Amino acid sequence: MPALGLLILGAQVLCVIHVVRTGRPYWWIFLIVMVPLVGILVYLIVEVLPGLLGSRGARQAVSGAAKVFDPGRGLREAQRQVAISPSAQNKAVLANEYLRAGQPEPSAALYREALTGIHETDPALMLGLARALFALGDAHETQVTLERLREANPGYASPDGHLLYARSLEQQGKTDAALYEYAALVPYYAGQEARARYALLLEKTGRIEEAQKIFEEIRQSIDYGPRHQYREQREWYELAKKHLAT
């Protein structure tokens, strides 16, 4: 037991030194000291292992665990990178982190800052701004931004951007235009979200039989598809079953 105690103490000291030298938040020290085994393990998973692992799969696994233990880590790291180098790329990463954190206002502001100079018509940045604007509830500006994106980048294609465009039209009550965009999107959109939103709008406009047919297609596609599809598309599967039962 004394040997185990010394081992834990040594691990605590090493972790605390790592916290101080690498500029990690000092609350890690409290966790490491007050809850030794758990604190050390969590610190290694969240802060140390991501930099040591080389394989993409391993990094993704560790990244997932890190988000559970320290959900604000990505945002803090993105803020640090912008403070070091306020490039358009770093601002875009930080803007995305703000959006993921449910803070669309600073996200939109950062995307606007990044959309200057040679990046003025960058399609990825324009799409990011549109996503932030939609999260802010500004469907009209979302539509305008996406139309500018299409005009400036006629060869750029994004199923997610197309879905966002259709939703922005729907939010503004431009039902016919939204139905047209959903219909054009469904054949090439991966997953069931576009199909489900199309069916919901058809149902809302009284086209019940068409909506029911699409809901049934969603149900069958997931029932008879690979097992992982249910996990990934569960929200739309359950929605389709609910509307088929009514």
C-alpha positions as CSV (number, residue, x, y, z in Angstrom):
1,M,0.0,0.0,0.0
2,P,2.8,2.5,0.8
3,A,4.2,1.8,-2.7
4,L,0.8,2.5,-4.3
5,G,0.5,5.7,-2.3
6,L,3.9,6.9,-3.4
7,L,3.0,6.0,-7.0
8,I,-0.2,8.1,-6.8
9,L,1.6,11.0,-5.2
10,G,4.3,10.9,-7.9
11,A,1.6,10.9,-10.6
12,Q,-0.1,13.8,-8.9
13,V,3.2,15.8,-8.8
14,L,3.9,15.1,-12.5
15,C,0.3,16.1,-13.5
16,V,0.5,19.3,-11.5
17,I,3.8,20.2,-13.1
18,H,2.3,19.6,-16.5
19,V,-0.7,21.8,-15.7
20,V,1.6,24.7,-14.7
21,R,4.1,24.4,-17.5
22,T,1.6,24.0,-20.3
23,G,-0.7,26.8,-19.0
24,R,-3.8,24.5,-18.4
25,P,-6.6,25.9,-16.2
26,Y,-5.6,25.8,-12.5
27,W,-8.8,24.1,-11.5
28,W,-7.1,20.9,-12.8
29,I,-4.7,21.1,-9.8
30,F,-7.7,21.1,-7.4
31,L,-9.2,18.0,-9.2
32,I,-5.9,16.2,-9.3
33,V,-5.1,16.8,-5.6
34,M,-8.6,16.4,-4.1
35,V,-9.7,13.4,-6.1
36,P,-6.4,11.7,-6.9
37,L,-7.2,8.6,-9.0
38,V,-10.2,10.1,-10.9
39,G,-8.5,13.5,-11.3
40,I,-5.3,12.0,-12.7
41,L,-7.2,9.7,-15.1
42,V,-9.5,12.5,-16.4
43,Y,-6.5,14.8,-16.8
44,L,-4.6,12.3,-18.8
45,I,-7.6,11.6,-21.1
46,V,-8.6,15.2,-21.6
47,E,-5.2,17.0,-21.7
48,V,-2.3,14.6,-22.3
49,L,-3.4,11.8,-24.5
50,P,-4.8,13.8,-27.5
51,G,-1.3,15.1,-28.1
52,L,0.3,11.7,-27.9
53,L,-1.9,9.6,-30.0
54,G,-1.2,9.5,-33.7
55,S,-4.1,7.6,-35.3
56,R,-7.2,9.5,-36.4
57,G,-9.6,7.0,-34.8
58,A,-7.8,7.2,-31.4
59,R,-7.8,11.0,-31.5
60,Q,-11.5,11.0,-32.2
61,A,-12.2,8.6,-29.3
62,V,-10.1,10.7,-26.9
63,S,-11.7,13.9,-28.3
64,G,-15.2,12.5,-27.5
65,A,-14.2,11.6,-24.0
66,A,-12.6,15.0,-23.6
67,K,-15.9,16.7,-24.5
68,V,-17.7,14.8,-21.8
69,F,-15.2,15.6,-19.1
70,D,-14.4,19.2,-20.2
71,P,-17.0,20.5,-22.7
72,G,-15.5,24.0,-22.8
73,R,-12.0,22.9,-23.8
74,G,-12.5,23.3,-27.6
75,L,-13.8,26.8,-27.1
76,R,-11.0,27.8,-24.8
77,E,-8.4,26.4,-27.2
78,A,-9.9,28.2,-30.1
79,Q,-9.9,31.5,-28.2
80,R,-6.2,30.9,-27.4
81,Q,-5.4,30.3,-31.0
82,V,-7.1,33.5,-32.1
83,A,-5.3,35.5,-29.4
84,I,-2.0,34.1,-30.8
85,S,-2.9,34.5,-34.5
86,P,-6.2,36.2,-35.5
87,S,-6.2,34.6,-39.0
88,A,-9.4,34.0,-40.9
89,Q,-9.0,30.3,-40.4
90,N,-8.6,30.6,-36.6
91,K,-11.6,33.0,-36.4
92,A,-13.7,30.5,-38.3
93,V,-12.7,27.7,-35.9
94,L,-13.6,29.9,-32.9
95,A,-16.9,31.0,-34.6
96,N,-17.8,27.3,-35.0
97,E,-17.0,26.6,-31.4
98,Y,-19.2,29.5,-30.3
99,L,-22.0,28.1,-32.4
100,R,-21.6,24.6,-31.0
101,A,-21.7,26.2,-27.5
102,G,-25.1,27.8,-28.3
103,Q,-23.6,31.4,-28.7
104,P,-24.6,32.4,-32.3
105,E,-24.1,36.2,-31.8
106,P,-20.3,36.1,-31.3
107,S,-20.1,33.4,-33.9
108,A,-21.8,35.6,-36.5
109,A,-19.5,38.5,-35.5
110,L,-16.4,36.4,-36.0
111,Y,-17.5,35.1,-39.4
112,R,-18.1,38.7,-40.6
113,E,-14.6,39.6,-39.4
114,A,-13.2,36.7,-41.3
115,L,-15.1,37.5,-44.5
116,T,-12.8,40.3,-45.6
117,G,-10.1,40.8,-48.2
118,I,-9.2,37.6,-50.1
119,H,-11.7,35.7,-47.9
120,E,-14.6,38.0,-48.8
121,T,-16.5,35.3,-50.8
122,D,-15.0,32.2,-49.2
123,P,-17.9,29.7,-49.4
124,A,-17.1,27.8,-46.1
125,L,-17.1,31.1,-44.2
126,M,-20.3,32.3,-45.9
127,L,-22.0,29.1,-45.0
128,G,-20.8,29.4,-41.4
129,L,-22.2,32.9,-41.2
130,A,-25.5,31.6,-42.6
131,R,-25.6,28.9,-39.9
132,A,-25.0,31.5,-37.2
133,L,-27.6,33.9,-38.6
134,F,-30.2,31.1,-38.7
135,A,-29.4,30.2,-35.1
136,L,-30.0,33.8,-34.2
137,G,-33.4,33.5,-35.8
138,D,-32.7,35.8,-38.8
139,A,-34.1,33.7,-41.6
140,H,-34.1,36.6,-44.1
141,E,-30.4,37.3,-43.7
142,T,-29.7,33.6,-43.8
143,Q,-31.4,33.4,-47.2
144,V,-29.6,36.5,-48.5
145,T,-26.2,35.2,-47.3
146,L,-26.8,31.8,-49.0
147,E,-27.9,33.5,-52.2
148,R,-24.7,35.6,-52.2
149,L,-22.7,32.5,-51.6
150,R,-24.3,30.8,-54.7
151,E,-23.7,33.9,-56.9
152,A,-20.1,34.3,-55.8
153,N,-19.3,30.5,-56.0
154,P,-21.5,29.0,-58.7
155,G,-19.6,25.7,-58.6
156,Y,-19.9,25.2,-54.9
157,A,-22.3,22.5,-53.7
158,S,-23.3,21.8,-50.1
159,P,-26.3,19.6,-49.2
160,D,-26.3,21.2,-45.7
161,G,-26.3,24.6,-47.1
162,H,-29.2,23.7,-49.4
163,L,-31.1,22.4,-46.4
164,L,-30.4,25.6,-44.5
165,Y,-31.7,27.6,-47.5
166,A,-34.9,25.6,-47.7
167,R,-35.4,26.0,-43.9
168,S,-34.8,29.7,-44.1
169,L,-37.5,30.0,-46.8
170,E,-39.9,27.9,-44.6
171,Q,-39.2,30.1,-41.6
172,Q,-40.2,33.2,-43.5
173,G,-43.5,31.6,-44.7
174,K,-42.3,31.2,-48.3
175,T,-43.9,27.8,-48.4
176,D,-44.0,27.2,-52.2
177,A,-40.4,28.2,-52.6
178,A,-39.4,26.0,-49.6
179,L,-41.3,23.0,-51.0
180,Y,-39.5,23.4,-54.3
181,E,-36.1,23.5,-52.6
182,Y,-36.9,20.5,-50.3
183,A,-38.0,18.5,-53.4
184,A,-34.8,19.3,-55.2
185,L,-32.7,18.5,-52.1
186,V,-34.2,15.1,-51.1
187,P,-32.7,13.0,-53.9
188,Y,-29.1,13.8,-53.0
189,Y,-29.2,14.6,-49.3
190,A,-27.6,11.9,-47.1
191,G,-29.7,10.9,-44.2
192,Q,-33.4,11.5,-43.5
193,E,-33.6,15.1,-42.2
194,A,-34.4,16.7,-45.6
195,R,-37.0,14.1,-46.4
196,A,-38.6,14.5,-42.9
197,R,-38.7,18.3,-43.1
198,Y,-40.2,18.0,-46.6
199,A,-42.9,15.7,-45.3
200,L,-43.7,17.9,-42.4
201,L,-44.2,20.9,-44.6
202,L,-46.3,18.9,-47.0
203,E,-48.5,17.8,-44.1
204,K,-48.7,21.4,-42.9
205,T,-50.0,22.5,-46.2
206,G,-52.7,19.8,-46.3
207,R,-50.9,17.4,-48.7
208,I,-51.4,14.5,-46.3
209,E,-51.1,11.6,-48.7
210,E,-47.8,12.8,-50.1
211,A,-46.5,13.4,-46.6
212,Q,-47.6,10.0,-45.4
213,K,-45.8,8.3,-48.3
214,I,-42.5,10.1,-47.5
215,F,-42.9,9.2,-43.8
216,E,-43.4,5.6,-44.8
217,E,-40.3,5.7,-47.0
218,I,-38.3,7.0,-44.0
219,R,-39.5,4.2,-41.8
220,Q,-38.8,1.5,-44.3
221,S,-35.4,2.9,-45.2
222,I,-34.3,2.8,-41.6
223,D,-36.1,-0.5,-40.7
224,Y,-34.4,-2.3,-43.6
225,G,-31.1,-0.4,-43.6
226,P,-27.9,-1.1,-41.7
227,R,-28.2,-1.0,-37.9
228,H,-26.0,2.1,-37.5
229,Q,-28.5,4.1,-39.5
230,Y,-31.1,3.8,-36.8
231,R,-28.7,5.2,-34.2
232,E,-27.7,8.1,-36.5
233,Q,-31.2,8.9,-37.8
234,R,-33.3,7.9,-34.7
235,E,-34.8,11.4,-34.4
236,W,-36.3,11.3,-37.9
237,Y,-37.3,7.7,-37.6
238,E,-39.3,8.3,-34.4
239,L,-40.9,11.4,-36.0
240,A,-41.9,9.4,-39.1
241,K,-43.5,6.7,-36.9
242,K,-45.4,9.3,-34.9
243,H,-46.8,10.9,-37.9
244,L,-47.8,7.6,-39.5
245,A,-49.7,6.7,-36.3
246,T,-51.8,9.9,-36.3
